[in-house]
Amino acid sequence: MSTIDLQGAIAQSRYHAKNGLEDDIQYEDDEVKIIATHFPLGVVGAICPWNFPLILSNIKVVASLATGNCVIVKPSPFTPYAVMKWAELARGIFPPGVFQVVNGGADLGQLMTSHPGIDKISFTGTTAVGKRVMASCAKTLKKVTLELAGNDACIVLPDVNLDKVVPKIAQGGFFNAGQVCVASKRIYVHESIYDEFLRKIVDEVERSYAVQEDPDAPSVFGPVSNKVQFEVVKNIIEDCKKNGYDVITGGQTQNVASRGLFLPPTIVSKPPEDSLLVKEEQFGKPLPVSLPPFVCHH
């Protein structure tokens, strides 16, 4: 995943280096010329998550720099080192103070959102924290951009080629151990192919997970990033078992972290729509596979 993180950050930087915001001539005659231009905001505060620390920090930083702003980036306290090293390597490229990094937790983030010297906050994280960020920014009328949690649905219609689709859906649900904001987090399958789909995705997951013991084997089933999120995902799996939902594969939460914060990929068949697994963004490896709670036409 570190290779993806680094290569993605490089691609972002190259894109913004070539695609700046240009002035737009909106009207011109012999006497009048009206130009729409873009003025820098000033100082941008970038508050960043832990799942892709470089990609999700860099996109804020390079966009801010390319539009003429200074930027202060706060990496997640769970993944600070890559971003700090990146800021260190940038010394000498930019004038002093143009690109800075500060390290800390939620208290530091709160100070950034309320500081009168910061003109904009760009935040990526949970919806609950995003609400607090917006409320804090409102006190100084900061501009604010929020990239918040999702609970993305994948709908599988009856005319698909399951042999081609199932591996892609498994990849979409479990890539980076499910710690992706755009991961497929709810799978809805047409009733006419439900049983076959469920069998195939369980086979796909179990076969792929079997190579996990080989540390050199590429796998989407890595560890949970940090202890806090490990407990969140573990609680969702335990909630499924406590409520008697049909856990088809996986589900183990005890004695699974001997080599780190690993939890097995878990498929849950037809959990209720009001279940914790379906309602909340799991950001981990339990995946609900359900019949659609709506009429599925094709």
C-alpha positions as CSV (number, residue, x, y, z in Angstrom):
1,M,0.0,0.0,0.0
2,S,2.9,2.3,0.6
3,T,3.9,2.1,-3.1
4,I,0.3,3.1,-4.1
5,D,0.4,6.0,-1.6
6,L,3.7,7.3,-2.9
7,Q,3.0,6.9,-6.6
8,G,-0.4,8.5,-6.2
9,A,1.1,11.5,-4.4
10,I,3.6,11.9,-7.2
11,A,0.9,11.8,-9.9
12,Q,-1.1,14.4,-8.0
13,S,1.9,16.7,-7.8
14,R,2.6,16.4,-11.5
15,Y,-1.0,17.1,-12.4
16,H,-1.3,20.3,-10.4
17,A,2.1,21.5,-11.6
18,K,0.7,21.5,-15.1
19,N,-2.9,22.6,-14.5
20,G,-3.2,25.9,-12.7
21,L,-6.2,28.2,-12.5
22,E,-6.0,30.7,-15.4
23,D,-7.7,34.0,-15.7
24,D,-10.9,34.0,-17.8
25,I,-11.7,37.0,-20.0
26,Q,-15.4,37.3,-19.7
27,Y,-15.9,40.4,-21.8
28,E,-13.8,42.7,-23.9
29,D,-14.3,45.6,-26.3
30,D,-12.4,48.7,-27.3
31,E,-12.9,50.3,-23.9
32,V,-13.7,47.6,-21.4
33,K,-12.0,44.3,-20.4
34,I,-13.5,42.2,-17.7
35,I,-11.3,39.4,-16.3
36,A,-12.3,36.7,-13.8
37,T,-9.3,35.9,-11.7
38,H,-8.5,33.8,-8.7
39,F,-6.9,35.4,-5.6
40,P,-5.2,33.2,-3.0
41,L,-7.0,32.7,0.3
42,G,-4.0,33.0,2.5
43,V,-3.2,30.1,4.8
44,V,-4.8,26.7,4.4
45,G,-4.9,24.2,7.2
46,A,-5.0,20.6,6.0
47,I,-6.2,18.1,8.6
48,C,-5.6,14.6,7.2
49,P,-6.5,10.9,7.9
50,W,-4.4,7.8,8.4
51,N,-5.6,5.4,5.8
52,F,-3.6,6.9,2.9
53,P,-1.4,9.4,4.7
54,L,0.5,10.8,1.6
55,I,-2.2,10.8,-1.0
56,L,-4.8,12.4,1.2
57,S,-2.4,15.0,2.6
58,N,-0.7,15.8,-0.7
59,I,-3.9,16.5,-2.6
60,K,-4.7,19.3,-0.1
61,V,-1.1,20.6,-0.1
62,V,-0.4,20.7,-3.8
63,A,-3.8,22.2,-4.6
64,S,-3.2,24.9,-2.0
65,L,0.3,25.7,-3.2
66,A,-0.7,25.7,-6.9
67,T,-3.4,28.4,-6.1
68,G,-0.9,30.6,-4.4
69,N,-1.6,29.8,-0.7
70,C,0.6,28.8,2.2
71,V,-0.4,25.5,3.8
72,I,0.0,24.0,7.3
73,V,-0.6,20.2,7.2
74,K,-1.5,18.2,10.3
75,P,-1.2,14.4,9.6
76,S,-3.1,11.9,11.6
77,P,-1.3,11.1,14.9
78,F,-1.5,7.4,13.8
79,T,0.6,8.0,10.6
80,P,2.7,11.1,11.0
81,Y,6.1,10.0,9.8
82,A,5.7,9.8,6.0
83,V,4.1,13.3,5.9
84,M,6.8,14.7,8.2
85,K,9.5,13.3,6.0
86,W,7.8,14.7,2.9
87,A,7.8,18.2,4.5
88,E,11.5,17.7,5.4
89,L,12.4,16.8,1.8
90,A,10.5,20.0,0.6
91,R,12.7,22.3,2.6
92,G,14.6,24.5,0.3
93,I,12.1,24.0,-2.5
94,F,9.6,26.5,-1.1
95,P,10.3,29.8,0.7
96,P,10.4,29.5,4.5
97,G,6.9,29.2,6.0
98,V,5.1,28.3,2.8
99,F,4.7,24.6,3.6
100,Q,4.7,23.6,7.2
101,V,3.8,20.5,9.2
102,V,2.5,20.3,12.7
103,N,2.0,17.2,14.8
104,G,-0.7,16.4,17.2
105,G,-4.1,15.0,17.9
106,A,-7.7,16.2,18.1
107,D,-6.8,19.2,20.4
108,L,-4.4,20.5,17.8
109,G,-7.0,20.1,15.0
110,Q,-9.5,22.1,17.1
111,L,-7.0,24.9,17.6
112,M,-6.4,25.0,13.8
113,T,-10.1,25.2,13.0
114,S,-10.6,28.2,15.4
115,H,-7.3,30.1,14.7
116,P,-8.0,33.5,13.1
117,G,-4.8,33.3,11.1
118,I,-5.9,30.3,9.1
119,D,-8.2,31.2,6.2
120,K,-9.4,27.8,5.2
121,I,-9.6,24.3,6.6
122,S,-9.6,21.2,4.4
123,F,-10.6,18.1,6.5
124,T,-10.8,14.4,5.7
125,G,-12.3,12.1,8.3
126,T,-15.5,11.0,10.0
127,T,-18.9,12.7,9.7
128,A,-19.1,13.3,13.4
129,V,-15.7,15.1,13.5
130,G,-16.6,16.9,10.3
131,K,-19.6,18.5,12.0
132,R,-17.4,19.8,14.8
133,V,-14.9,21.1,12.2
134,M,-17.6,23.0,10.4
135,A,-19.1,24.5,13.6
136,S,-15.6,25.6,14.7
137,C,-14.8,27.2,11.4
138,A,-18.0,29.1,11.4
139,K,-16.8,31.2,14.3
140,T,-14.2,32.9,12.1
141,L,-16.1,32.5,8.8
142,K,-13.4,30.2,7.4
143,K,-13.9,28.6,4.1
144,V,-14.1,24.8,4.7
145,T,-13.9,21.7,2.6
146,L,-15.1,18.4,4.1
147,E,-14.4,14.9,2.7
148,L,-16.4,12.7,5.1
149,A,-17.3,9.1,5.6
150,G,-19.4,7.1,3.1
151,N,-21.4,4.0,3.2
152,D,-21.2,3.0,-0.5
153,A,-23.6,0.5,-1.9
154,C,-22.8,-2.0,-4.7
155,I,-25.8,-3.3,-6.6
156,V,-25.4,-6.6,-8.5
157,L,-28.0,-7.2,-11.3
158,P,-28.9,-10.6,-12.6
159,D,-27.3,-10.4,-16.1
160,V,-23.7,-10.0,-14.8
161,N,-20.9,-12.5,-15.4
162,L,-20.3,-13.5,-11.9
163,D,-16.9,-15.0,-12.6
164,K,-15.7,-11.6,-13.7
165,V,-17.6,-9.5,-11.3
166,V,-17.1,-11.3,-8.0
167,P,-13.3,-10.8,-7.8
168,K,-13.8,-7.1,-8.5
169,I,-16.4,-6.7,-5.8
170,A,-14.2,-8.5,-3.3
171,Q,-11.4,-6.2,-4.3
172,G,-13.6,-3.2,-3.9
173,G,-14.8,-4.3,-0.5
174,F,-11.5,-5.5,1.0
175,F,-8.8,-3.4,-0.7
176,N,-6.5,-2.0,2.0
177,A,-8.4,-4.1,4.5
178,G,-11.6,-2.1,3.7
179,Q,-9.9,1.1,4.9
180,V,-10.9,3.1,1.9
181,C,-13.6,5.9,1.9
182,V,-14.9,4.7,-1.5
183,A,-14.8,1.0,-0.7
184,S,-17.9,-1.1,-1.4
185,K,-19.4,-1.3,2.0
186,R,-22.9,-2.7,1.3
187,I,-23.5,-5.4,-1.3
188,Y,-27.0,-5.8,-2.7
189,V,-27.6,-8.8,-5.0
190,H,-30.7,-9.6,-7.1
191,E,-32.6,-12.6,-5.6
192,S,-32.3,-14.7,-8.7
193,I,-28.5,-14.9,-8.4
194,Y,-28.1,-14.3,-4.7
195,D,-27.1,-17.9,-3.6
196,E,-24.6,-18.3,-6.5
197,F,-23.1,-14.9,-5.8
198,L,-22.7,-15.6,-2.1
199,R,-21.0,-18.9,-2.7
200,K,-18.6,-17.4,-5.2
201,I,-17.6,-14.4,-3.1
202,V,-17.0,-16.6,-0.1
203,D,-14.8,-18.9,-2.2
204,E,-13.0,-15.8,-3.6
205,V,-12.4,-14.4,-0.1
206,E,-11.3,-17.6,1.5
207,R,-9.0,-18.5,-1.3
208,S,-7.4,-15.1,-1.3
209,Y,-7.1,-15.0,2.5
210,A,-5.3,-18.3,2.5
211,V,-2.1,-16.7,1.2
212,Q,-2.1,-14.2,4.1
213,E,0.3,-16.2,6.1
214,D,3.0,-15.6,3.4
215,P,4.4,-12.2,4.2
216,D,5.7,-11.8,0.7
217,A,2.4,-12.6,-1.0
218,P,0.4,-9.6,-2.3
219,S,-2.9,-9.4,-0.5
220,V,-5.7,-7.0,0.1
221,F,-6.2,-8.5,3.5
222,G,-3.8,-6.4,5.6
223,P,-4.1,-5.3,9.2
224,V,-6.2,-2.6,10.6
225,S,-4.2,0.6,10.8
226,N,-4.5,1.3,14.5
227,K,-5.9,0.0,17.8
228,V,-8.8,2.4,17.9
229,Q,-10.1,1.3,14.5
230,F,-9.4,-2.3,15.4
231,E,-11.8,-2.0,18.3
232,V,-14.4,-0.3,16.1
233,V,-14.3,-3.2,13.5
234,K,-14.1,-5.8,16.2
235,N,-17.2,-4.4,17.8
236,I,-19.2,-4.5,14.5
237,I,-18.3,-8.1,14.1
238,E,-19.2,-8.9,17.7
239,D,-22.5,-7.1,17.2
240,C,-23.3,-9.4,14.2
241,K,-22.6,-12.5,16.2
242,K,-24.5,-11.3,19.3
243,N,-27.6,-10.6,17.2
244,G,-27.4,-14.0,15.5
245,Y,-26.7,-12.7,12.0
246,D,-25.6,-15.3,9.5
247,V,-21.8,-15.0,9.4
248,I,-20.8,-17.1,6.4
249,T,-17.0,-16.8,6.7
250,G,-14.7,-15.1,9.1
251,G,-16.1,-13.6,12.2
252,Q,-13.2,-14.5,14.6
253,T,-12.2,-11.7,16.9
254,Q,-10.3,-13.5,19.7
255,N,-6.6,-14.4,19.4
256,V,-6.4,-13.0,15.9
257,A,-3.9,-10.2,16.5
258,S,-0.7,-12.2,17.3
259,R,1.1,-10.7,14.3
260,G,-0.5,-7.3,14.5
261,L,-4.0,-5.8,14.2
262,F,-5.4,-8.5,11.9
263,L,-9.1,-9.4,11.6
264,P,-10.3,-12.0,9.1
265,P,-12.4,-11.0,6.1
266,T,-16.0,-11.6,7.2
267,I,-19.1,-12.1,5.0
268,V,-22.4,-11.6,6.7
269,S,-25.5,-12.8,4.8
270,K,-28.7,-10.7,4.9
271,P,-28.2,-8.6,8.0
272,P,-31.1,-6.2,8.8
273,E,-31.0,-2.8,7.2
274,D,-31.0,-1.3,10.7
275,S,-28.0,-3.4,11.9
276,L,-24.8,-1.7,13.0
277,L,-22.9,-3.3,10.0
278,V,-25.3,-1.9,7.4
279,K,-25.9,1.5,9.0
280,E,-22.4,2.4,9.9
281,E,-19.3,2.7,7.8
282,Q,-17.3,-0.3,9.0
283,F,-13.9,0.8,7.5
284,G,-12.7,-2.7,7.9
285,K,-13.2,-6.3,6.7
286,P,-16.8,-7.3,7.6
287,L,-19.0,-7.0,4.5
288,P,-22.8,-7.4,4.4
289,V,-24.3,-9.2,1.4
290,S,-28.0,-8.7,1.2
291,L,-31.1,-8.7,-1.0
292,P,-32.0,-5.2,-2.0
293,P,-34.5,-3.5,0.3
294,F,-36.1,-2.0,-2.9
295,V,-37.5,-3.1,-6.2
296,C,-34.5,-3.9,-8.5
297,H,-35.5,-3.4,-12.1
298,H,-33.3,-4.1,-15.1
